[in-house]
Amino acid sequence: MKKAQLALLALAASGFVVTAQDTEKFEGWMKSVDTSAKVLRKLEKKTGPEAVESAEKLGAAYENMIAFWRQKGAADAVKLSEDGKAAAVELASAANAGDDTKSAAAFTRLGATCRPCHEAHRDKTPEGKYKIK
């Protein structure tokens, strides 16, 4: 009986480590999104190499978030992440083509995915930081 309890405890502990690692990765993706979005906000026109690079980084981060939220079973967050990725891909394409109207519209759509997900899936800690629900 004791071996079974130890095995169960080890399994639970290893699951916690995976979850903690996943959460750490997620936080890295969110920081990447913030950095890339700041670059894009500063650009008068959302075109050119810097805009393309930032949009591609956003697309990669959203791709990772799709898998993360699927694993957590959060269908609404999966949909928002898919919408964010689609907007990032469109933004990269339009920025590469020099189409500021389309790239700016895609950037707006991309930004619209942030708040609903944050409101539904994060809590503020007493220290003033945020954690994933």
N, C-alpha and C positions, 0 to 999 in steps of 0.2 A: 504493500500500500504506500509506503514511504517513497519508493522509486516512482510510482505513478504521480504522486503529488509533486515531486521534484521535476519530473518531466513536464508536467502541466505548468509549473511555475516558470521553467526555462522557456517553454513555448510562449507563454504570455509575455515574458520579459523580451524575448526576441521580437515579438510583434510590436511592442512599445518602441523598440529601437528603430524598426522600420518606419513606424509612424513619425517618430521624432526626426528621422533623416528626411522623410518626405516633406515634412513641414519646413525643415531647414531649406530644402531645395525650393519649395514654393516661395518662401520669403526672398530667396535670391532672384527668382523670376519676377517677383513684384518689384524689387529694387531695379531690375533691368528695365521693366516697363516704365517706372518712374523716370529713370535716366533718359531713356529714348523719347518719352513724351516731352520732357523738358527741352530736349534738343529741338524737337519739332515745333513746340510752342514759340521758341525764340526766332524761328525762321519766318521772315516776312512772307515768303512763298514756300509752299510745301513741296518743292521740286529740287532736283539736283542730287548729286551723289550723297550728300549728308542726309537728306530726307530719305533716300532709298535705303541707305544703311540702317537708319533708325527704324524705318518701317519693317525691314527684314528682321531686325532684332525683336521687334514687337510681335511679328508673326511667329517666330520661334518660341517666344515666351508663352504666347497664347496656345500654341500646339502642346506644349508641356502641361499647361493648365487644364486642357481638355482631358488628358489622361489622368491627371491628379483628381479632378472632380468626378470623373467616371468611377474611379476606384472608391471614392467616398459615397457614391450613389446620389450625388446632388445634381439632378437633371436640369434644374434652372441654371446652375453655375456652368454646367457643360454647354448649354445653349448660349449663354452669354460669352463664354470662351470661344465657341465656334463663330459667333457673330464678330467678336473681336479679331479673330484670326482672318476672317474673310475681309474685314475692313482694312486690316494691315496689308494683306496681299494686294487689295485694290489700290491702297495708298502707295505701295512700292511701285506698282505698275504705272500709275498715273504720274508719280514723281519722276520716274525714269523717262516717261514720254514728255515731260515738261508741261503737263496739264494741271495747272494750279487749281482750277475750279474743281476738278474731280478729286484731286489729292486732298484739298481742304475739306470737301464733303466727306470723304472717307475718314479723315482724321476726326471730324465731328462725330461720325457714327461709332468710331472706335472708342472715343471718350465716353459715349453714352452707355458703354457696357460696364464701366467701372462702379459707379455709385450703387446700382441695384445689387451687384454682387457683394460689395462691401457691406451694405446694410443688412443683407440676408446671411452673410457667412463670416462675419468677424465681430468680436467683442472687444471693448476697451478694458484694459486691465487697470487696477488701482494705481499702477505706476505710470499710467498715461500711454502705455504701448498698446498694441493690438495683438490679438490671438485669433486663430481660425477656430470657428465653432465646430 
